C-alpha cells in the first residue's frame, strides 16, 4: 500500500476554519479540489485509514504528493473559490459535468430594429430573449419551421438582410410566406415587431389565447366569404396545435424550473435534467460521471449546481428541483441568485405534479446508468475491443478470455485479507470469486506471494492425480464444472491473465510464485494506482494505455471490483474481531452465551449501557455472571 505519510500534514497544523483545499501530484499538477466547513476534519479523513477510502479517493490520495489549502471568510467565498480552481486547473479526479458542447436556445434579438429569430449558443447577450435550452438544434429548427407560417418573422443574418435591401428582392422565405419580408418594405418596423411579440407570447405559454384569436379570425373570414383567408388561418391553427402537442404541458402555472435526479453506484453517477420553461418540458440533458469518493446525495446536488450553473452561458431557472438539499443550500441559492440576477430557489418537491415529474426524471437517471453499465460491460464490440487491445498492448498470444485479479486489504498489517475476482470474456463471473484469510504475511508483497501460492497450488493439486493439466479456457468450456459429477470445482482452470493490484514490487512477487510452481502459460501484469500504469514482470518501465481505451477501462473495472470485494471482507473481519474481543476475556462467558447476549442486545455498545437486571433477562445468564459482565465492560 503506498504511504501517504510522506506528505500528510500534522493534524495540529491544519486550521479548523472553512476553506478550500487542493491535492497536487509529484509534478505540481492539481489533481483534486474540494471545500470543507472544517479543513482539519476533512483533510484528516483522507489520511486516517486510507484502506477504508472509496476506490477513486484511494487512487487520488496515493497519486498525490502534496496538499495545501486556503482559509476563507464565508461559505459563499468557499463555493466561488472551489469553482474558480476547478475551472482553472481542470483536476482529473474532480467530477466534471460536461459533454464538450453547449446546448442551444431559441433566441429573439429584440435589440435590433427588425428582430431576428435564430438558434444561439454561448453566453447570453443583453437585449436578447431566450427560449430553451433545447437538447438539439434540429428541435429548434423544426419548431421554427412550423411557426414561421403563422409568425413570419425575419430569420436571416445581417448580411443576407442588407443584400436583399440593396437589390430590392426578398429571399426564398419571403416568396413562400414564411417571412414578412421587412427587408423590402412589405411590412413596417412596427408591424414586424408586432409579429415578433406574438411569437414571444406564444413561446412564453400563451398558446390558448393565440389559438382562440385565430379561430375567431377564421370564423369571421368564413362569414365574410373570404374562404382563402379562412383556409390559410385553418392551416395556421393546425400548425400551432402540432407544435403545442410536441411540447406537453407539465405545469399549468408556467413554472420555470430544472428538475434534477441522480442514480449512482459505488463508482458511477448518472445525472438527468429536465428543463421546464413556461410549464413545458423544453429539453433534457444527461451525464455519466465517475465518483471520486463516497459523497452524499446533497453533495452531488451541490457539485452539479456549482459546475453546471456557474458557467457564463448557463441558463439558470427560477427553481431548481432536486432530490436532496446540500448542507449549505441557502448559500448555494444565494450564489445562483447572484449569477442569474434574480432570486433562485433550490428545493425538494414534496407533492403534486412537481414531485411526480421528479420521480419520472429519477427513473430516467436509473435507466441511463443501467444502459451505460450494460453497454460498457456486456456490449460484444466493446468487450472484444478491450480484450484485443489488452492482447496487443501486453504482447499476449491470444485475447485473455479468463482474467483473474487479486487485491490485498489490511490496516497496518492487521486483519490481512485478499480477494480474487474473475472476468470471463470481459464479464464478471461472481460465482468464481474467492476471498482469502492471510495467515502469515503482514505486508502487501508477502500477502500477494501467499495468496497466489495458495491459489495455484490448489490448481496443481486438483489435477495431480490425472497427471496432466487442462488447457487455458476456451469458448466451448464450462469453467469450474466437473465433467463426471457436474458439480462446481474450485480453481479448476488457470487464467489466461493474472492482474495484481500494485506496481513493480507486487508484480515481481507474483512472478516469483508462478516461476516456483513451474507455471509458464499464465500471463501477468500489475495495475498501479499512480497514473494507472501497467507493469510487466522484469520490465523497468510501465506500459501506458490511453486514458480512453477500452482495455484500460476493463483493467480499472477489474481492479476496482477486486478492491471492493477485498475491503468488504476486511471490514467484516475487523468488525467481527472488534465486536467479540470485548466479551472474549470475561470468565464464564463461552461462545454460546456471547451469541445470546449479542442477539438480545444487538451490539456491544447497547450491552455496555445495560444494567445487571437487564443482563439477567438473557437466558443462561445468572445474577453473578451478569454482575461480572457489567463490571468488565465498564472498566
URDATA-V841495 format. One record per residue. N is the residue number from 0. RES is the residue in one letter. SS is DSSP state (h for helix, s for strand, l for the rest). Layout:
n->[N:N]
res->[RES:RES]
ss->[SS:SS]
This chain:
n->[0:1:2:3:4:5:6:7:8:9:10:11:12:13:14:15:16:17:18:19:20:21:22:23:24:25:26:27:28:29:30:31:32:33:34:35:36:37:38:39:40:41:42:43:44:45:46:47:48:49:50:51:52:53:54:55:56:57:58:59:60:61:62:63:64:65:66:67:68:69:70:71:72:73:74:75:76:77:78:79:80:81:82:83:84:85:86:87:88:89:90:91:92:93:94:95:96:97:98:99:100:101:102:103:104:105:106:107:108:109:110:111:112:113:114:115:116:117:118:119:120:121:122:123:124:125:126:127:128:129:130:131:132:133:134:135:136:137:138:139:140:141:142:143:144:145:146:147:148:149:150:151:152:153:154:155:156:157:158:159:160:161:162:163:164:165:166:167:168:169:170:171:172:173:174:175:176:177:178:179:180:181:182:183:184:185:186:187:188:189:190:191:192:193:194:195:196:197:198:199:200:201:202:203:204:205:206:207:208:209:210:211:212:213:214:215:216:217:218:219:220:221:222:223:224:225:226:227:228:229:230:231:232:233:234:235:236:237:238:239:240:241:242:243:244:245:246:247:248:249:250:251:252:253:254:255:256:257:258:259:260:261:262:263:264:265:266:267:268:269:270:271:272:273:274:275:276:277:278:279:280:281:282:283:284:285:286:287:288:289:290:291:292:293:294:295:296:297:298:299:300:301:302:303:304:305:306:307:308:309:310:311:312:313:314:315:316:317:318:319:320:321:322:323:324:325:326:327:328:329:330:331:332:333:334:335:336:337:338:339:340:341:342:343:344:345:346:347:348:349:350:351:352:353:354:355:356:357:358:359:360:361:362:363:364:365:366:367:368:369:370:371:372:373:374:375:376:377:378:379:380:381:382:383:384:385:386:387:388:389:390:391:392:393:394:395:396:397:398:399:400:401:402:403:404:405:406:407:408:409:410:411:412:413:414:415:416:417:418:419:420:421:422:423:424:425:426:427:428:429:430:431:432:433:434:435:436:437:438:439:440:441:442:443:444:445:446:447:448:449:450:451:452:453:454:455:456:457:458:459:460:461:462:463:464:465:466:467:468:469:470:471:472:473:474:475:476:477:478:479:480:481:482:483:484:485:486:487:488:489:490:491:492:493:494:495:496:497:498:499:500:501:502:503:504:505:506:507:508:509:510:511:512:513:514:515:516:517:518:519:520:521:522:523:524:525:526:527:528:529:530:531:532:533:534:535:536:537:538:539:540:541:542:543:544:545:546:547:548:549:550:551:552:553:554:555:556:557:558:559:560:561:562:563:564:565:566:567:568:569:570:571:572:573:574:575:576:577:578:579:580:581:582:583:584:585:586:587:588:589:590:591:592:593:594:595:596:597:598:599:600:601:602:603:604:605:606:607:608:609:610:611:612:613:614:615:616:617:618:619:620:621:622:623:624:625:626:627:628:629:630:631:632:633:634]
res->[X:X:X:X:X:X:X:X:X:X:X:X:X:X:X:X:X:X:X:X:X:X:X:X:X:X:X:X:X:X:X:X:X:X:X:X:X:X:X:X:X:X:X:X:X:X:X:X:X:X:X:X:X:X:X:X:X:X:X:X:X:X:X:X:X:X:X:X:X:X:X:X:X:X:X:X:X:X:X:X:X:X:X:X:X:X:X:X:X:X:X:X:X:X:X:X:X:X:X:X:X:X:X:X:X:X:X:X:X:X:X:X:X:X:X:X:X:X:X:X:X:X:X:X:X:X:X:X:X:X:X:X:X:X:X:X:X:X:X:X:X:X:X:X:X:X:X:X:X:X:X:X:X:X:X:X:X:X:X:X:X:X:X:X:X:X:X:X:X:X:X:X:X:X:X:X:X:X:X:X:X:X:X:X:X:X:X:X:X:X:X:X:X:X:X:X:X:X:X:X:X:X:X:X:X:X:X:X:X:X:X:X:X:X:X:X:X:X:X:X:X:X:X:X:X:X:X:X:X:X:X:X:X:X:X:X:X:X:X:X:X:X:X:X:X:X:X:X:X:X:X:X:X:X:X:X:X:X:X:X:X:X:X:X:X:X:X:X:X:X:X:X:X:X:X:X:X:X:X:X:X:X:X:X:X:X:X:X:X:X:X:X:X:X:X:X:X:X:X:X:X:X:X:X:X:X:X:X:X:X:X:X:X:X:X:X:X:X:X:X:X:X:X:X:X:X:X:X:X:X:X:X:X:X:X:X:X:X:X:X:X:X:X:X:X:X:X:X:X:X:X:X:X:X:X:X:X:X:X:X:X:X:X:X:X:X:X:X:X:X:X:X:X:X:X:X:X:X:X:X:X:X:X:X:X:X:X:X:X:X:X:X:X:X:X:X:X:X:X:X:X:X:X:X:X:X:X:X:X:X:X:X:X:X:X:X:X:X:X:X:X:X:X:X:X:X:X:X:X:X:X:X:X:X:X:X:X:X:X:X:X:X:X:X:X:X:X:X:X:X:X:X:X:X:X:X:X:X:X:X:X:X:X:X:X:X:X:X:X:X:X:X:X:X:X:X:X:X:X:X:X:X:X:X:X:X:X:X:X:X:X:X:X:X:X:X:X:X:X:X:X:X:X:X:X:X:X:X:X:X:X:X:X:X:X:X:X:X:X:X:X:X:X:X:X:X:X:X:X:X:X:X:X:X:X:X:X:X:X:X:X:X:X:X:X:X:X:X:X:X:X:X:X:X:X:X:X:X:X:X:X:X:X:X:X:X:X:X:X:X:X:X:X:X:X:X:X:X:X:X:X:X:X:X:X:X:X:X:X:X:X:X:X:X:X:X:X:X:X:X:X:X:X:X:X:X:X:X:X:X:X:X:X:X:X:X:X:X:X:X:X:X:X:X:X:X:X:X:X:X:X:X:X:X:X]
ss->[l:l:l:h:h:h:l:l:l:l:h:h:h:l:l:l:l:l:s:s:s:s:s:s:l:l:l:l:l:s:s:s:s:s:s:s:l:l:h:h:h:h:h:h:h:h:h:h:l:h:h:h:l:l:h:h:h:h:h:h:h:h:h:l:l:s:s:s:s:s:s:l:l:l:h:h:h:h:h:h:h:h:h:h:h:h:h:h:h:l:l:l:l:l:l:l:l:l:l:l:l:l:l:l:s:s:s:s:s:l:l:l:l:l:l:s:s:s:s:s:l:l:l:l:l:l:l:s:s:s:s:s:l:l:l:l:h:h:h:h:h:h:h:h:h:h:h:l:l:l:l:l:l:s:l:l:l:h:h:h:h:h:h:h:h:h:h:l:l:l:l:h:h:h:h:l:l:l:l:l:l:h:h:h:l:l:l:l:h:h:h:h:h:h:h:h:h:h:h:h:h:h:h:l:l:l:h:h:h:h:h:h:h:h:h:h:h:h:h:h:h:h:h:l:l:l:h:h:h:h:h:h:h:h:h:h:h:h:h:h:h:h:h:h:h:h:l:l:s:l:l:l:l:l:l:l:s:s:s:s:s:s:s:s:l:l:l:s:s:s:s:s:s:s:s:s:s:l:l:s:s:s:s:s:s:s:s:s:s:s:l:l:l:l:l:l:h:h:h:h:h:h:h:h:h:h:h:h:l:l:l:l:l:l:l:l:l:l:s:s:s:l:l:l:l:l:l:l:h:h:h:h:h:h:h:h:h:h:h:h:l:l:l:l:s:s:s:l:l:l:l:h:h:h:h:h:h:h:h:h:h:h:h:h:h:h:h:h:h:h:h:h:h:h:h:h:h:h:l:h:h:h:h:h:h:h:h:h:h:h:h:h:h:l:l:l:l:l:l:l:l:s:s:s:s:s:s:s:s:s:s:l:l:s:s:s:s:s:s:s:s:s:s:s:l:l:s:s:l:h:h:h:l:s:s:s:s:l:l:l:l:l:l:h:h:h:h:h:h:h:h:h:h:h:h:h:h:h:h:h:h:h:l:l:l:l:l:l:l:l:l:l:l:l:l:l:l:l:l:l:s:l:l:l:l:l:l:s:l:l:l:l:l:l:l:l:s:s:s:s:s:l:l:h:h:h:h:h:h:h:h:h:h:h:h:h:l:l:l:l:l:l:s:s:s:s:s:s:l:h:h:h:s:s:s:s:l:l:l:l:l:l:s:l:l:l:l:l:l:h:h:h:h:h:h:h:h:h:h:h:h:h:h:h:h:h:h:h:h:h:h:h:h:h:h:h:h:h:h:h:h:h:h:h:l:l:l:l:l:l:h:h:h:h:h:h:h:h:h:h:h:l:l:h:h:h:h:h:l:l:l:h:h:h:h:h:l:l:l:l:l:l:h:h:h:h:h:h:h:h:h:h:h:l:l]
